[in-house]
Amino acid sequence: MKPNKISSYSLPRAGFFSALENLNSRKDVVEISELNFSQRVRNELARVKPTHPSCKWAELFGLIQTIGTLNISTRGPSLEIKTENAAVARKAVTLFKELGQMDSELIVEKETKLKKRKLYRIRVSAEDFSRIFPESIHSNILDKDVPTFAEDQECCRRSYLRGLFLGSGSVQNPEKTYHLEIRIAEKRFAERLKEFLDGTDLKFGVVERRNEFVLYIKDSDSVATFLTMVGAHSSLLHLENIRIIKDMKNNINRMVNCEDANIEKTITASVKQVQAIDLLEERGMLKTLPKSFQEVARVRKENFDASYTKIAEILEISKSAVSYRLKKIEDMAEKIAKDRRKDQEDEE
Protein backbone atom coordinates (compact mmCIF):
# COMPACT_ATOMS: atom_id res chain seq x y z
CA MET A 1 0.00 0.00 0.00
CA LYS A 2 1.37 3.36 -0.98
CA PRO A 3 1.94 5.91 1.80
CA ASN A 4 -0.37 8.89 2.02
CA LYS A 5 0.75 11.83 -0.06
CA ILE A 6 1.50 15.02 1.80
CA SER A 7 1.04 18.42 0.26
CA SER A 8 2.79 21.30 1.99
CA TYR A 9 3.26 25.01 1.75
CA SER A 10 5.01 27.58 3.88
CA LEU A 11 4.14 31.09 4.91
CA PRO A 12 6.49 33.90 5.87
CA ARG A 13 6.27 35.37 9.34
CA ALA A 14 4.18 38.32 8.14
CA GLY A 15 1.56 36.05 6.64
CA PHE A 16 1.12 33.11 8.92
CA PHE A 17 -0.33 35.07 11.85
CA SER A 18 -3.32 35.98 9.70
CA ALA A 19 -3.44 32.43 8.38
CA LEU A 20 -3.67 31.06 11.90
CA GLU A 21 -6.29 33.64 12.83
CA ASN A 22 -8.39 32.54 9.86
CA LEU A 23 -8.30 28.87 10.81
CA ASN A 24 -11.37 29.13 13.03
CA SER A 25 -13.44 30.54 10.18
CA ARG A 26 -12.73 27.62 7.86
CA LYS A 27 -15.42 25.02 7.22
CA ASP A 28 -13.19 22.14 8.26
CA VAL A 29 -12.82 23.50 11.81
CA VAL A 30 -15.23 21.75 14.21
CA GLU A 31 -17.01 23.65 16.94
CA ILE A 32 -15.69 22.96 20.43
CA SER A 33 -19.03 21.54 21.51
CA GLU A 34 -18.65 18.80 18.88
CA LEU A 35 -15.09 17.89 19.77
CA ASN A 36 -14.13 15.06 22.05
CA PHE A 37 -13.26 15.95 25.63
CA SER A 38 -9.48 15.80 25.09
CA GLN A 39 -9.65 18.26 22.19
CA ARG A 40 -11.95 20.47 24.21
CA VAL A 41 -9.41 20.66 27.05
CA ARG A 42 -6.53 21.31 24.65
CA ASN A 43 -8.38 24.12 22.87
CA GLU A 44 -9.27 25.72 26.18
CA LEU A 45 -5.67 25.57 27.43
CA ALA A 46 -4.42 27.07 24.17
CA ARG A 47 -6.43 30.18 25.03
CA VAL A 48 -4.86 30.59 28.48
CA LYS A 49 -2.43 33.51 28.41
CA PRO A 50 0.39 33.52 30.99
CA THR A 51 1.47 37.03 31.90
CA HIS A 52 4.96 36.65 33.39
CA PRO A 53 7.87 35.90 31.01
CA SER A 54 9.07 32.96 33.13
CA CYS A 55 5.59 31.39 32.90
CA LYS A 56 5.68 31.81 29.12
CA TRP A 57 9.10 30.17 29.03
CA ALA A 58 7.81 27.31 31.17
CA GLU A 59 4.84 26.67 28.88
CA LEU A 60 7.01 26.85 25.77
CA PHE A 61 9.41 24.42 27.48
CA GLY A 62 6.63 21.88 27.88
CA LEU A 63 5.70 22.20 24.22
CA ILE A 64 9.28 21.92 22.94
CA GLN A 65 10.15 18.97 25.20
CA THR A 66 7.15 16.96 24.01
CA ILE A 67 6.65 17.90 20.33
CA GLY A 68 9.81 19.87 19.50
CA THR A 69 12.82 18.70 17.49
CA LEU A 70 16.19 20.11 16.50
CA ASN A 71 16.76 19.90 12.75
CA ILE A 72 19.86 20.34 10.59
CA SER A 73 19.37 21.46 7.00
CA THR A 74 21.17 23.44 4.30
CA ARG A 75 19.67 26.55 5.86
CA GLY A 76 21.36 25.72 9.16
CA PRO A 77 20.09 24.25 12.45
CA SER A 78 16.55 25.07 13.54
CA LEU A 79 14.09 24.29 16.29
CA GLU A 80 10.76 22.94 15.08
CA ILE A 81 7.43 22.26 16.81
CA LYS A 82 4.96 19.91 15.11
CA THR A 83 1.27 19.61 15.97
CA GLU A 84 -2.02 18.68 14.32
CA ASN A 85 -3.92 21.15 16.49
CA ALA A 86 -4.34 24.64 15.04
CA ALA A 87 -4.90 26.19 18.47
CA VAL A 88 -1.64 24.70 19.77
CA ALA A 89 0.21 25.96 16.69
CA ARG A 90 -1.19 29.43 17.29
CA LYS A 91 -0.10 29.24 20.94
CA ALA A 92 3.47 28.28 20.01
CA VAL A 93 3.72 31.11 17.48
CA THR A 94 2.41 33.59 20.05
CA LEU A 95 4.88 32.47 22.71
CA PHE A 96 7.85 32.73 20.33
CA LYS A 97 6.71 36.18 19.27
CA GLU A 98 6.11 37.49 22.79
CA LEU A 99 9.34 36.08 24.22
CA GLY A 100 11.78 37.26 21.60
CA GLN A 101 10.24 38.66 18.41
CA MET A 102 11.83 35.72 16.62
CA ASP A 103 11.54 35.33 12.87
CA SER A 104 9.36 32.21 12.60
CA GLU A 105 8.13 30.13 9.71
CA LEU A 106 4.88 28.17 9.50
CA ILE A 107 4.66 25.10 7.28
CA VAL A 108 1.26 23.48 6.79
CA GLU A 109 1.21 19.91 5.50
CA LYS A 110 -2.01 18.22 4.45
CA GLU A 111 -2.69 14.55 3.79
CA THR A 112 -4.41 13.97 0.45
CA LYS A 113 -6.07 10.75 1.63
CA LEU A 114 -7.86 9.38 4.68
CA LYS A 115 -9.06 12.17 6.99
CA LYS A 116 -6.99 14.84 5.23
CA ARG A 117 -5.53 16.00 8.51
CA LYS A 118 -3.22 19.00 8.67
CA LEU A 119 0.19 19.08 10.31
CA TYR A 120 1.43 22.48 11.49
CA ARG A 121 5.19 22.96 11.75
CA ILE A 122 6.52 26.10 13.45
CA ARG A 123 10.20 26.55 12.71
CA VAL A 124 12.63 28.93 14.44
CA SER A 125 16.32 29.19 13.59
CA ALA A 126 18.67 27.92 16.27
CA GLU A 127 20.56 31.22 16.04
CA ASP A 128 17.46 33.24 16.96
CA PHE A 129 16.59 30.82 19.72
CA SER A 130 20.10 30.98 21.20
CA ARG A 131 20.07 34.75 21.02
CA ILE A 132 16.91 35.03 23.10
CA PHE A 133 17.24 32.20 25.62
CA PRO A 134 20.10 31.75 28.10
CA GLU A 135 22.42 28.74 27.97
CA SER A 136 20.82 27.16 31.04
CA ILE A 137 17.50 26.95 29.21
CA HIS A 138 19.15 25.33 26.18
CA SER A 139 20.63 22.59 28.33
CA ASN A 140 17.27 21.89 29.99
CA ILE A 141 15.62 21.49 26.60
CA LEU A 142 18.37 19.41 25.00
CA ASP A 143 18.89 17.23 28.08
CA LYS A 144 15.13 16.84 28.54
CA ASP A 145 15.15 18.00 32.15
CA VAL A 146 12.57 19.92 34.16
CA PRO A 147 13.49 23.63 34.26
CA THR A 148 14.48 24.82 37.72
CA PHE A 149 12.12 27.80 37.72
CA ALA A 150 9.20 25.40 37.04
CA GLU A 151 10.11 23.60 40.25
CA ASP A 152 10.56 26.76 42.33
CA GLN A 153 7.56 28.87 41.28
CA GLU A 154 3.97 27.61 41.52
CA CYS A 155 2.79 29.72 38.58
CA CYS A 156 5.62 28.42 36.38
CA ARG A 157 4.90 24.85 37.48
CA ARG A 158 1.31 25.20 36.29
CA SER A 159 2.43 26.73 32.98
CA TYR A 160 4.97 23.96 32.44
CA LEU A 161 2.29 21.30 33.04
CA ARG A 162 0.03 23.12 30.61
CA GLY A 163 2.73 23.03 27.94
CA LEU A 164 3.35 19.32 28.50
CA PHE A 165 -0.33 18.53 28.12
CA LEU A 166 -0.73 20.73 25.03
CA GLY A 167 2.19 18.90 23.48
CA SER A 168 1.39 15.25 24.14
CA GLY A 169 -1.41 15.00 26.68
CA SER A 170 -4.87 13.51 26.39
CA VAL A 171 -7.83 12.90 28.67
CA GLN A 172 -10.66 10.46 28.10
CA ASN A 173 -14.32 11.36 28.12
CA PRO A 174 -15.33 11.37 31.82
CA GLU A 175 -18.73 9.96 30.85
CA LYS A 176 -16.90 6.70 30.10
CA THR A 177 -13.89 6.65 32.43
CA TYR A 178 -11.42 8.86 34.27
CA HIS A 179 -8.02 8.73 32.61
CA LEU A 180 -5.47 11.46 31.82
CA GLU A 181 -2.05 10.84 30.34
CA ILE A 182 1.08 12.54 28.98
CA ARG A 183 3.21 10.64 26.47
CA ILE A 184 7.01 10.91 26.65
CA ALA A 185 9.51 9.46 24.18
CA GLU A 186 12.51 8.99 26.52
CA LYS A 187 12.44 6.76 29.60
CA ARG A 188 14.84 8.95 31.63
CA PHE A 189 12.78 12.07 30.99
CA ALA A 190 9.57 10.20 31.89
CA GLU A 191 11.11 9.14 35.21
CA ARG A 192 12.32 12.68 35.88
CA LEU A 193 8.88 14.07 35.09
CA LYS A 194 7.27 11.57 37.45
CA GLU A 195 9.52 12.81 40.27
CA PHE A 196 8.49 16.36 39.43
CA LEU A 197 4.78 15.47 39.30
CA ASP A 198 4.97 13.57 42.59
CA GLY A 199 5.97 16.88 44.16
CA THR A 200 2.64 18.37 43.05
CA ASP A 201 0.65 15.74 45.02
CA LEU A 202 -0.44 14.17 41.73
CA LYS A 203 0.61 10.53 41.87
CA PHE A 204 1.18 9.61 38.23
CA GLY A 205 1.88 6.05 37.17
CA VAL A 206 4.29 5.19 34.36
CA VAL A 207 3.82 2.48 31.75
CA GLU A 208 5.61 1.69 28.50
CA ARG A 209 3.32 1.58 25.47
CA ARG A 210 4.37 1.24 21.83
CA ASN A 211 7.92 2.55 22.33
CA GLU A 212 6.63 5.46 24.44
CA PHE A 213 6.46 6.05 28.17
CA VAL A 214 3.06 7.14 29.38
CA LEU A 215 2.50 9.05 32.61
CA TYR A 216 -1.10 8.61 33.70
CA ILE A 217 -3.66 9.20 36.44
CA LYS A 218 -6.90 7.22 36.61
CA ASP A 219 -9.10 8.67 39.36
CA SER A 220 -11.56 11.53 39.07
CA ASP A 221 -10.10 13.61 41.91
CA SER A 222 -6.61 13.60 40.37
CA VAL A 223 -7.93 14.45 36.90
CA ALA A 224 -9.96 17.32 38.40
CA THR A 225 -6.89 18.58 40.32
CA PHE A 226 -4.77 18.51 37.16
CA LEU A 227 -7.36 20.45 35.14
CA THR A 228 -7.50 23.02 37.93
CA MET A 229 -3.72 23.40 38.01
CA VAL A 230 -3.34 23.96 34.27
CA GLY A 231 -6.28 26.38 34.05
CA ALA A 232 -8.90 24.29 32.21
CA HIS A 233 -11.74 25.67 34.36
CA SER A 234 -14.54 25.25 31.81
CA SER A 235 -13.55 21.63 31.19
CA LEU A 236 -13.34 21.11 34.94
CA LEU A 237 -16.95 22.28 35.36
CA HIS A 238 -17.98 19.88 32.58
CA LEU A 239 -16.21 17.03 34.39
CA GLU A 240 -17.77 17.95 37.75
CA ASN A 241 -21.25 17.98 36.19
CA ILE A 242 -20.64 14.51 34.81
CA ARG A 243 -19.31 13.35 38.19
CA ILE A 244 -22.45 14.59 39.94
CA ILE A 245 -24.72 12.83 37.43
CA LYS A 246 -22.71 9.59 37.66
CA ASP A 247 -22.77 9.71 41.48
CA MET A 248 -26.52 10.23 41.42
CA LYS A 249 -26.98 7.29 39.07
CA ASN A 250 -24.75 5.10 41.24
CA ASN A 251 -26.67 6.08 44.38
CA ILE A 252 -29.99 5.34 42.67
CA ASN A 253 -28.68 1.97 41.49
CA ARG A 254 -27.52 1.13 45.01
CA MET A 255 -30.90 2.11 46.42
CA VAL A 256 -32.72 0.04 43.79
CA ASN A 257 -30.45 -2.96 44.41
CA CYS A 258 -30.97 -2.63 48.15
CA GLU A 259 -34.73 -2.34 47.65
CA ASP A 260 -34.71 -5.40 45.39
CA ALA A 261 -32.81 -7.35 48.03
CA ASN A 262 -35.26 -6.26 50.72
CA ILE A 263 -38.25 -7.23 48.56
CA GLU A 264 -36.75 -10.65 47.87
CA LYS A 265 -36.08 -11.14 51.58
CA THR A 266 -39.63 -10.06 52.46
CA ILE A 267 -41.24 -12.39 49.90
CA THR A 268 -39.09 -15.36 51.02
CA ALA A 269 -40.11 -14.80 54.63
CA SER A 270 -43.74 -14.22 53.62
CA VAL A 271 -43.95 -17.55 51.76
CA LYS A 272 -42.67 -19.39 54.80
CA GLN A 273 -45.07 -17.57 57.12
CA VAL A 274 -48.16 -18.14 54.95
CA GLN A 275 -47.29 -21.83 54.72
CA ALA A 276 -47.07 -21.94 58.52
CA ILE A 277 -50.42 -20.16 58.89
CA ASP A 278 -52.08 -22.57 56.43
CA LEU A 279 -50.72 -25.55 58.38
CA LEU A 280 -52.09 -24.21 61.68
CA GLU A 281 -55.47 -23.58 60.04
CA GLU A 282 -55.47 -27.12 58.63
CA ARG A 283 -54.89 -28.54 62.09
CA GLY A 284 -57.44 -26.22 63.67
CA MET A 285 -54.78 -24.68 65.88
CA LEU A 286 -54.86 -21.11 64.60
CA LYS A 287 -58.24 -20.37 66.17
CA THR A 288 -56.90 -21.50 69.55
CA LEU A 289 -54.26 -18.79 69.55
CA PRO A 290 -54.79 -15.36 71.14
CA LYS A 291 -56.75 -12.91 68.98
CA SER A 292 -53.63 -10.74 68.50
CA PHE A 293 -51.86 -13.70 66.82
CA GLN A 294 -54.89 -14.41 64.64
CA GLU A 295 -55.00 -10.76 63.51
CA VAL A 296 -51.34 -10.83 62.51
CA ALA A 297 -51.90 -14.07 60.58
CA ARG A 298 -54.92 -12.59 58.79
CA VAL A 299 -53.09 -9.40 57.76
CA ARG A 300 -50.10 -11.41 56.57
CA LYS A 301 -52.23 -13.54 54.26
CA GLU A 302 -54.09 -10.48 52.95
CA ASN A 303 -50.85 -8.55 52.36
CA PHE A 304 -48.49 -11.17 51.03
CA ASP A 305 -45.69 -8.77 50.02
CA ALA A 306 -46.04 -6.38 52.97
CA SER A 307 -43.05 -5.70 55.22
CA TYR A 308 -43.20 -5.94 59.01
CA THR A 309 -43.37 -2.14 59.10
CA LYS A 310 -46.46 -2.14 56.83
CA ILE A 311 -48.21 -4.83 58.88
CA ALA A 312 -47.43 -2.92 62.06
CA GLU A 313 -49.03 0.22 60.57
CA ILE A 314 -52.17 -1.70 59.58
CA LEU A 315 -52.60 -3.21 63.04
CA GLU A 316 -51.30 -0.11 64.84
CA ILE A 317 -48.77 -2.14 66.83
CA SER A 318 -44.98 -2.17 66.95
CA LYS A 319 -42.78 -3.82 64.35
CA SER A 320 -41.21 -6.00 67.05
CA ALA A 321 -44.68 -7.27 68.06
CA VAL A 322 -45.37 -8.34 64.46
CA SER A 323 -42.02 -10.11 64.26
CA TYR A 324 -42.57 -11.88 67.59
CA ARG A 325 -46.06 -13.18 66.74
CA LEU A 326 -45.15 -14.40 63.25
CA LYS A 327 -42.06 -16.11 64.67
CA LYS A 328 -44.24 -17.95 67.21
CA ILE A 329 -46.57 -19.11 64.42
CA GLU A 330 -43.56 -20.35 62.41
CA ASP A 331 -42.19 -22.20 65.45
CA MET A 332 -45.53 -23.94 66.03
CA ALA A 333 -45.72 -24.97 62.37
CA GLU A 334 -42.15 -26.24 62.47
CA LYS A 335 -42.97 -28.39 65.52
CA ILE A 336 -45.99 -29.86 63.73
CA ALA A 337 -43.90 -30.63 60.64
CA LYS A 338 -41.21 -32.19 62.78
CA ASP A 339 -43.70 -34.41 64.61
CA ARG A 340 -45.21 -35.44 61.27
CA ARG A 341 -41.81 -36.51 59.92
CA LYS A 342 -41.12 -38.48 63.10
CA ASP A 343 -44.46 -40.34 62.80
CA GLN A 344 -43.68 -41.20 59.19
CA GLU A 345 -40.30 -42.60 60.20
CA ASP A 346 -41.87 -44.73 62.96
CA GLU A 347 -44.43 -46.18 60.53
CA GLU A 348 -41.63 -47.18 58.16
C-alpha positions as CSV (number, residue, x, y, z in Angstrom):
1,M,0.0,0.0,0.0
2,K,1.4,3.4,-1.0
3,P,1.9,5.9,1.8
4,N,-0.4,8.9,2.0
5,K,0.8,11.8,-0.1
6,I,1.5,15.0,1.8
7,S,1.0,18.4,0.3
8,S,2.8,21.3,2.0
9,Y,3.3,25.0,1.7
10,S,5.0,27.6,3.9
11,L,4.1,31.1,4.9
12,P,6.5,33.9,5.9
13,R,6.3,35.4,9.3
14,A,4.2,38.3,8.1
15,G,1.6,36.1,6.6
16,F,1.1,33.1,8.9
17,F,-0.3,35.1,11.9
18,S,-3.3,36.0,9.7
19,A,-3.4,32.4,8.4
20,L,-3.7,31.1,11.9
21,E,-6.3,33.6,12.8
22,N,-8.4,32.5,9.9
23,L,-8.3,28.9,10.8
24,N,-11.4,29.1,13.0
25,S,-13.4,30.5,10.2
26,R,-12.7,27.6,7.9
27,K,-15.4,25.0,7.2
28,D,-13.2,22.1,8.3
29,V,-12.8,23.5,11.8
30,V,-15.2,21.8,14.2
31,E,-17.0,23.6,16.9
32,I,-15.7,23.0,20.4
33,S,-19.0,21.5,21.5
34,E,-18.7,18.8,18.9
35,L,-15.1,17.9,19.8
36,N,-14.1,15.1,22.0
37,F,-13.3,16.0,25.6
38,S,-9.5,15.8,25.1
39,Q,-9.6,18.3,22.2
40,R,-12.0,20.5,24.2
41,V,-9.4,20.7,27.0
42,R,-6.5,21.3,24.6
43,N,-8.4,24.1,22.9
44,E,-9.3,25.7,26.2
45,L,-5.7,25.6,27.4
46,A,-4.4,27.1,24.2
47,R,-6.4,30.2,25.0
48,V,-4.9,30.6,28.5
49,K,-2.4,33.5,28.4
50,P,0.4,33.5,31.0
51,T,1.5,37.0,31.9
52,H,5.0,36.7,33.4
53,P,7.9,35.9,31.0
54,S,9.1,33.0,33.1
55,C,5.6,31.4,32.9
56,K,5.7,31.8,29.1
57,W,9.1,30.2,29.0
58,A,7.8,27.3,31.2
59,E,4.8,26.7,28.9
60,L,7.0,26.8,25.8
61,F,9.4,24.4,27.5
62,G,6.6,21.9,27.9
63,L,5.7,22.2,24.2
64,I,9.3,21.9,22.9
65,Q,10.1,19.0,25.2
66,T,7.1,17.0,24.0
67,I,6.6,17.9,20.3
68,G,9.8,19.9,19.5
69,T,12.8,18.7,17.5
70,L,16.2,20.1,16.5
71,N,16.8,19.9,12.7
72,I,19.9,20.3,10.6
73,S,19.4,21.5,7.0
74,T,21.2,23.4,4.3
75,R,19.7,26.6,5.9
76,G,21.4,25.7,9.2
77,P,20.1,24.3,12.5
78,S,16.6,25.1,13.5
79,L,14.1,24.3,16.3
80,E,10.8,22.9,15.1
81,I,7.4,22.3,16.8
82,K,5.0,19.9,15.1
83,T,1.3,19.6,16.0
84,E,-2.0,18.7,14.3
85,N,-3.9,21.2,16.5
86,A,-4.3,24.6,15.0
87,A,-4.9,26.2,18.5
88,V,-1.6,24.7,19.8
89,A,0.2,26.0,16.7
90,R,-1.2,29.4,17.3
91,K,-0.1,29.2,20.9
92,A,3.5,28.3,20.0
93,V,3.7,31.1,17.5
94,T,2.4,33.6,20.0
95,L,4.9,32.5,22.7
96,F,7.9,32.7,20.3
97,K,6.7,36.2,19.3
98,E,6.1,37.5,22.8
99,L,9.3,36.1,24.2
100,G,11.8,37.3,21.6
101,Q,10.2,38.7,18.4
102,M,11.8,35.7,16.6
103,D,11.5,35.3,12.9
104,S,9.4,32.2,12.6
105,E,8.1,30.1,9.7
106,L,4.9,28.2,9.5
107,I,4.7,25.1,7.3
108,V,1.3,23.5,6.8
109,E,1.2,19.9,5.5
110,K,-2.0,18.2,4.5
111,E,-2.7,14.6,3.8
112,T,-4.4,14.0,0.5
113,K,-6.1,10.8,1.6
114,L,-7.9,9.4,4.7
115,K,-9.1,12.2,7.0
116,K,-7.0,14.8,5.2
117,R,-5.5,16.0,8.5
118,K,-3.2,19.0,8.7
119,L,0.2,19.1,10.3
120,Y,1.4,22.5,11.5
121,R,5.2,23.0,11.8
122,I,6.5,26.1,13.5
123,R,10.2,26.6,12.7
124,V,12.6,28.9,14.4
125,S,16.3,29.2,13.6
126,A,18.7,27.9,16.3
127,E,20.6,31.2,16.0
128,D,17.5,33.2,17.0
129,F,16.6,30.8,19.7
130,S,20.1,31.0,21.2
131,R,20.1,34.8,21.0
132,I,16.9,35.0,23.1
133,F,17.2,32.2,25.6
134,P,20.1,31.7,28.1
135,E,22.4,28.7,28.0
136,S,20.8,27.2,31.0
137,I,17.5,26.9,29.2
138,H,19.1,25.3,26.2
139,S,20.6,22.6,28.3
140,N,17.3,21.9,30.0
141,I,15.6,21.5,26.6
142,L,18.4,19.4,25.0
143,D,18.9,17.2,28.1
144,K,15.1,16.8,28.5
145,D,15.1,18.0,32.1
146,V,12.6,19.9,34.2
147,P,13.5,23.6,34.3
148,T,14.5,24.8,37.7
149,F,12.1,27.8,37.7
150,A,9.2,25.4,37.0
151,E,10.1,23.6,40.3
152,D,10.6,26.8,42.3
153,Q,7.6,28.9,41.3
154,E,4.0,27.6,41.5
155,C,2.8,29.7,38.6
156,C,5.6,28.4,36.4
157,R,4.9,24.9,37.5
158,R,1.3,25.2,36.3
159,S,2.4,26.7,33.0
160,Y,5.0,24.0,32.4
161,L,2.3,21.3,33.0
162,R,0.0,23.1,30.6
163,G,2.7,23.0,27.9
164,L,3.4,19.3,28.5
165,F,-0.3,18.5,28.1
166,L,-0.7,20.7,25.0
167,G,2.2,18.9,23.5
168,S,1.4,15.2,24.1
169,G,-1.4,15.0,26.7
170,S,-4.9,13.5,26.4
171,V,-7.8,12.9,28.7
172,Q,-10.7,10.5,28.1
173,N,-14.3,11.4,28.1
174,P,-15.3,11.4,31.8
175,E,-18.7,10.0,30.9
176,K,-16.9,6.7,30.1
177,T,-13.9,6.6,32.4
178,Y,-11.4,8.9,34.3
179,H,-8.0,8.7,32.6
180,L,-5.5,11.5,31.8
181,E,-2.0,10.8,30.3
182,I,1.1,12.5,29.0
183,R,3.2,10.6,26.5
184,I,7.0,10.9,26.6
185,A,9.5,9.5,24.2
186,E,12.5,9.0,26.5
187,K,12.4,6.8,29.6
188,R,14.8,9.0,31.6
189,F,12.8,12.1,31.0
190,A,9.6,10.2,31.9
191,E,11.1,9.1,35.2
192,R,12.3,12.7,35.9
193,L,8.9,14.1,35.1
194,K,7.3,11.6,37.5
195,E,9.5,12.8,40.3
196,F,8.5,16.4,39.4
197,L,4.8,15.5,39.3
198,D,5.0,13.6,42.6
199,G,6.0,16.9,44.2
200,T,2.6,18.4,43.0
201,D,0.7,15.7,45.0
202,L,-0.4,14.2,41.7
203,K,0.6,10.5,41.9
204,F,1.2,9.6,38.2
205,G,1.9,6.1,37.2
206,V,4.3,5.2,34.4
207,V,3.8,2.5,31.7
208,E,5.6,1.7,28.5
209,R,3.3,1.6,25.5
210,R,4.4,1.2,21.8
211,N,7.9,2.5,22.3
212,E,6.6,5.5,24.4
213,F,6.5,6.1,28.2
214,V,3.1,7.1,29.4
215,L,2.5,9.0,32.6
216,Y,-1.1,8.6,33.7
217,I,-3.7,9.2,36.4
218,K,-6.9,7.2,36.6
219,D,-9.1,8.7,39.4
220,S,-11.6,11.5,39.1
221,D,-10.1,13.6,41.9
222,S,-6.6,13.6,40.4
223,V,-7.9,14.5,36.9
224,A,-10.0,17.3,38.4
225,T,-6.9,18.6,40.3
226,F,-4.8,18.5,37.2
227,L,-7.4,20.5,35.1
228,T,-7.5,23.0,37.9
229,M,-3.7,23.4,38.0
230,V,-3.3,24.0,34.3
231,G,-6.3,26.4,34.1
232,A,-8.9,24.3,32.2
233,H,-11.7,25.7,34.4
234,S,-14.5,25.3,31.8
235,S,-13.6,21.6,31.2
236,L,-13.3,21.1,34.9
237,L,-17.0,22.3,35.4
238,H,-18.0,19.9,32.6
239,L,-16.2,17.0,34.4
240,E,-17.8,18.0,37.7
241,N,-21.2,18.0,36.2
242,I,-20.6,14.5,34.8
243,R,-19.3,13.4,38.2
244,I,-22.5,14.6,39.9
245,I,-24.7,12.8,37.4
246,K,-22.7,9.6,37.7
247,D,-22.8,9.7,41.5
248,M,-26.5,10.2,41.4
249,K,-27.0,7.3,39.1
250,N,-24.8,5.1,41.2
251,N,-26.7,6.1,44.4
252,I,-30.0,5.3,42.7
253,N,-28.7,2.0,41.5
254,R,-27.5,1.1,45.0
255,M,-30.9,2.1,46.4
256,V,-32.7,0.0,43.8
257,N,-30.5,-3.0,44.4
258,C,-31.0,-2.6,48.2
259,E,-34.7,-2.3,47.7
260,D,-34.7,-5.4,45.4
261,A,-32.8,-7.4,48.0
262,N,-35.3,-6.3,50.7
263,I,-38.2,-7.2,48.6
264,E,-36.7,-10.6,47.9
265,K,-36.1,-11.1,51.6
266,T,-39.6,-10.1,52.5
267,I,-41.2,-12.4,49.9
268,T,-39.1,-15.4,51.0
269,A,-40.1,-14.8,54.6
270,S,-43.7,-14.2,53.6
271,V,-44.0,-17.5,51.8
272,K,-42.7,-19.4,54.8
273,Q,-45.1,-17.6,57.1
274,V,-48.2,-18.1,54.9
275,Q,-47.3,-21.8,54.7
276,A,-47.1,-21.9,58.5
277,I,-50.4,-20.2,58.9
278,D,-52.1,-22.6,56.4
279,L,-50.7,-25.5,58.4
280,L,-52.1,-24.2,61.7
281,E,-55.5,-23.6,60.0
282,E,-55.5,-27.1,58.6
283,R,-54.9,-28.5,62.1
284,G,-57.4,-26.2,63.7
285,M,-54.8,-24.7,65.9
286,L,-54.9,-21.1,64.6
287,K,-58.2,-20.4,66.2
288,T,-56.9,-21.5,69.6
289,L,-54.3,-18.8,69.6
290,P,-54.8,-15.4,71.1
291,K,-56.7,-12.9,69.0
292,S,-53.6,-10.7,68.5
293,F,-51.9,-13.7,66.8
294,Q,-54.9,-14.4,64.6
295,E,-55.0,-10.8,63.5
296,V,-51.3,-10.8,62.5
297,A,-51.9,-14.1,60.6
298,R,-54.9,-12.6,58.8
299,V,-53.1,-9.4,57.8
300,R,-50.1,-11.4,56.6
301,K,-52.2,-13.5,54.3
302,E,-54.1,-10.5,53.0
303,N,-50.9,-8.5,52.4
304,F,-48.5,-11.2,51.0
305,D,-45.7,-8.8,50.0
306,A,-46.0,-6.4,53.0
307,S,-43.1,-5.7,55.2
308,Y,-43.2,-5.9,59.0
309,T,-43.4,-2.1,59.1
310,K,-46.5,-2.1,56.8
311,I,-48.2,-4.8,58.9
312,A,-47.4,-2.9,62.1
313,E,-49.0,0.2,60.6
314,I,-52.2,-1.7,59.6
315,L,-52.6,-3.2,63.0
316,E,-51.3,-0.1,64.8
317,I,-48.8,-2.1,66.8
318,S,-45.0,-2.2,66.9
319,K,-42.8,-3.8,64.4
320,S,-41.2,-6.0,67.1
321,A,-44.7,-7.3,68.1
322,V,-45.4,-8.3,64.5
323,S,-42.0,-10.1,64.3
324,Y,-42.6,-11.9,67.6
325,R,-46.1,-13.2,66.7
326,L,-45.1,-14.4,63.3
327,K,-42.1,-16.1,64.7
328,K,-44.2,-18.0,67.2
329,I,-46.6,-19.1,64.4
330,E,-43.6,-20.3,62.4
331,D,-42.2,-22.2,65.4
332,M,-45.5,-23.9,66.0
333,A,-45.7,-25.0,62.4
334,E,-42.2,-26.2,62.5
335,K,-43.0,-28.4,65.5
336,I,-46.0,-29.9,63.7
337,A,-43.9,-30.6,60.6
338,K,-41.2,-32.2,62.8
339,D,-43.7,-34.4,64.6
340,R,-45.2,-35.4,61.3
341,R,-41.8,-36.5,59.9
342,K,-41.1,-38.5,63.1
343,D,-44.5,-40.3,62.8
344,Q,-43.7,-41.2,59.2
345,E,-40.3,-42.6,60.2
346,D,-41.9,-44.7,63.0
347,E,-44.4,-46.2,60.5
348,E,-41.6,-47.2,58.2
